[in-house]
Amino acid sequence: MRDFLTRAGWGEAEAAPLAGDASTRRYTRLHREDDSAILMEDPGGDVALFARLADYLRGAGLSAPEILAMDPGRGLMLLEDFGDALFARRAECHPDEEPGLYQVAADVLLTLHRTAPADGLATATPAYLASLTGLAFDWYLPRAGGTPDASAEAAARDAFAEALEAHAPEAGVTVLRDYHAENLVWLPDRDGPRRAGLLDFQDAWIGHPAYDLVSLLQDARRDVGDAAAAACLRHYLDGSGLEAQRLETACAVLGAQRNLRILGVFARLAVTRANPRYIDLVPRVWHHLQSDLAHPALAKLRGILDVLPAPTPSVLERLRTP
């Protein structure tokens, strides 16, 4: 790594570790004189794909970080530093700005969805999305004290495949997947959708336009204010021309799929990474899931998912225990 930084001209920079995400990637902020950059270490990932996606997003008129240097063989990349003004932090410090921030986030999606999808990405078909719900049965159910139930898992998978095929079958836009307020950086000196600096898009796929909208509004990490959520949704609807009821139904179906998967992922991370902090987010994810399941399009799933224990204090304690 030192050789890589020296070749890039950052060998003598001061380094300060940054908080990571749910992956094994590590981030470090480097300082030299009046300049800064972000070192990303992702030895198990594909930094060349990240670079290609960053080029694609900038070409679409969005703010992805410039790639200053990279070593794909070692999983090293030096990135433009967008700073620390995360949308989540900005909204917390300036609540009156939250609706405007979320409208900018909607502008990003409108711009992305008007752009031909990126080449070479996997497609999130209804069948594939339905298969991912098994994580909740593999990890959340037994860790929460429930009894493994293969028949319920299969029934949920089939019901999700049916609901997704009926209400969210389209898969024709680039989906960033981890699209939420802690992966967006406020860049007020730029204009339009470029005011949102994009982070953590290396796991992108081709999918339904509502997927990232759900990721943004049903945020596992923070409660989105009602005014901000309404402004974001209305702005997206006005710009996309989609029919409101159809989009609402797609959001409910995709939201239930996504939140069920996240329950499994968080339960797994508490064990495999010995990181119980994700369990603190489970009640919010559960609330989102229950709100989605209240939609008539998901009536068949309500009884099936009754096998999953609600995250009571005792269940949360079980989930935190390795």
N, C-alpha and C positions, 0 to 999 in steps of 0.2 A: 504494500500500500504506500509506503514511504517513497519508493521509486516512482510509482504512478503519480503521486502528488508533486514530486520534484520535476518530472517531465512536463507536467501541466503548469508549472510555475508557482505551485502552492506549497512547496516543501517546507517553507519556514513559517507557514501560517499558524496562528493560534487556533486551537481546536476546542470546541465545547459540545458535548453530546446533547442530542435532542431526544425528546420522547418518541418512542417507536409506535408501531401500530400492532394489529393482531398477527402480523406475519413475522418472519425471522429477519426482515430487513432492518438495518441500522442506519441512523442518520446522524451526521455531525456537521455543525456549522463551523466554517473556517473563516478567520479574519486575517487580512493583511492590509496594513495602512488604512485606507478609506473604503476598502472593497470587502465583499464577503461572498461566499459560495456554500453550497450544501454538498457534502460527500454522502453518497448513498452506497452502502455495501449490501449486495444481494447475491451472495455466491451461489445460491440455489435457484436463482431466477434467471430471467432473460432480459438483460439490460438493453440489448439491441432492439428488442420489441418495444421496450419503454421509449427508446429514442425514436423509433419509427412512429409510434403513436403520438409522441410529442410533436414531431414534424407535421403529422396529419392534423392535429388539433390547431396548431398555429396556422396551418394552411387554410383552415376553416374560419379563421378570424377570431380564434380564442386564445387565451393566455395559458399556454403550457410552458414550463421552464425551458430555457435554452440549454442545450447540452454543451458544456464547456470542454469536457474530455471524458473518455470512457475506455475501459478495458474489459470487453465482454468475457474473455476467458477467465478473469478473476471476479467478475460480477461487480466491478467498481465503476462508479459514474460520478462526475462532478457537474452539479446543476446550478443554474441561476437561482439566487436566493430571493424569494418573494417577500421575506420578512415574517413577522409574527402576528399580523392583524387578521387572524382567523375570523370567519364570519360568526362563529359561535361566540368568540370572545368579544367581538365588536357588538353583537346583539345584546350580550349580557351587560356590557358597560354603557350602551346607548340603546335602551329598549325602543325608543321612538324610531330608530333607524331599521328595526327588524323587518317590517314589511317591505321597505325598499331593497334591503339586501336580498330577500327572497325573490323579489321581482327580477333582480339581476341574475339570480341563480336560474330562474325560469327562462330568462333570455338566452342563457348558455344552452339550455336544452333545446329551445326553439331553433337556435343557430345550428346546433349539432344535428337536429332531426331534419333540417333542410339540406344537409350535406350528404353526399353519397357515403355509405358506410365504409369504414376502413377495410382494407384487403387483409385476407389471411386470418381472420378471427373466427373462433368457433361460434356456432349458432345455438342460442338457448331456445330450443324447441319446447312445446308444452310437455312432451314426454320427458325431456331431460330435466326441466324445472321440477316436474312432479317427482322425479327420482331423488332429488336433493332433500325432500322432506323427510326421508328416512333418517337423517341425522338426529332429528328430535326423538325418534324411537330408539336409536342406537345409543344415544348419550344422555339426553335430558330425562327420558322416562326412567331408566334404571337408577341414574344418579339421584333423582328426586324421590326415590323410594317406591316407584311403581313396578309392576310386573311386566317384563318384556312380553310383547304381544305381536307376533308375526302377522296374524290375520288382520289386526287393526292397522298395522303398517302398510300391508298390501292394499287394504280397502282405502286408506287415505291416499296412497299413491294413485290408485285408479280414479278416485273421485277428483283429485286435483288435475289429473290429466284430462278428464272430461270437462271440468270447469274452465281450465285454461284453453282448451281447444275451442270451447263454445264462446268464451268472452275475451280472450287475449291471445288469439292465434298468430297475430302478425309478428314477424321477426325481421325487420328491415332497417333498423337504425343502429348506430354504435351506442352501446350501453356502457357507461363508465363503471357501474356497479357500486362502488363505495362513494357514492355521490351524496355528501352531507356537509353540514356546516363546519366540521373540523377538517375537511379536506378542501375548503375554499378559502382563499386569502384575499382580503379586500385591497384592491389596487386603485385608489381614487384618482391617480394621475392618468389613468387610461380611460377609454370611453366605451360605452355600450357594454356588451357581454365580456369584453376584455378586462373589465374591472374585477372580474373573478379569476384569481389565479388558481389553476387546477393542480391538484396533487393526487397521488396514488390512483392512477388510472391503468396500471400495467395489467390488471386482470380483466380488461374490457372484453366484451363479447358482442355479438349481433343479437338484438332482441327486440322486445316490444317498447314503444315510446313511453309507456307509463312506468316502466321499471325504475328508472332514475328519479322520476317524480315521487314515487313511493319512498325510495331510499331517502330523499330529501325531506319529505314531510312526515314520514313515520320514522323519525330519527331515534335510534336506540340510545343515543348519548345525551340528548337534551329534549325538553318539551318545546315544541314550536308553538308560538302564540297563535291564538285563533285568527287574529287580524292578519298576521303574516301568512298563515296557511291559506286563508281565503284570497288574499291579494295574489299570492303565487299561483294558485289554481286558476283564478280568473284571468290572470295575465297569460298563462299558458293556453287556456282555452281560446282566448281572443286571438292569440297569435297563430295557433295551429289550425283553427277552424274545425276541430273535432267536436262531435256531439257530446254534450255534458254528461248525459246519463250513461252512455257507452264508456266514456272515460272513467266515470265514477265506479262502474262495475269492474272494469279492467284493473283499476287501482285496488279494489277490495280483494279480488282474486290473487293478483300478484303480491299484494301486501300480506295476505295470509300465508302464501307459499314462502315468502321471504322471511317473515317473522318466525315461522315454524323452523325453518332452516337455522336461523340465528340462535334460537333456543338451544339447538343441538351443538352449534359451534361454540357458544359461550360455555356450555357444560363441559365440552371437550377441552377447551383452553384452560379451564380451572384445574384439570388433571394433567394434561400433557405438557403444559407450560408452568404448572404450579402457580397459576396467576388467578387468584380468586376475585380480583377487582371486576372482572366481567360479570360476575354474579350480581353485583349491585345494580346492573342494568336490566336484569331479567324481569323485574316487575313492570318496567315500562314496555318491554317487548311483549310481555304477556297481555298488557292492556291493549296494545295495538292489534294483537292477534284476535282478541275477543271482539274488538270493534269491527274488524274485517269480517269475522264469522257471523256477525249480526246481519250481514247483507243477504237478501233472499237467494242470490246466486250460489251461496255456500251452505244452503240448508242441509244438504246431504252430509256435509263434513262435521256438523256440530256434534252429533251423537258419536261419530267415530273417534273424535279427538277428546271425548270425555275421559279416556284412559290416561290422559296426561294430568298429573297432579298440579293444582294451582300453586304458585310460588308463595306459600305461607312462610312466616318466619322460620318455622322448623324445616321446611323444604329448602329454603335458601341456605340454612346452616349446613344441611346435608350436602348441597351442591358445592359449598365452599371447602368442605373437608376432602383432602386428597384420598 
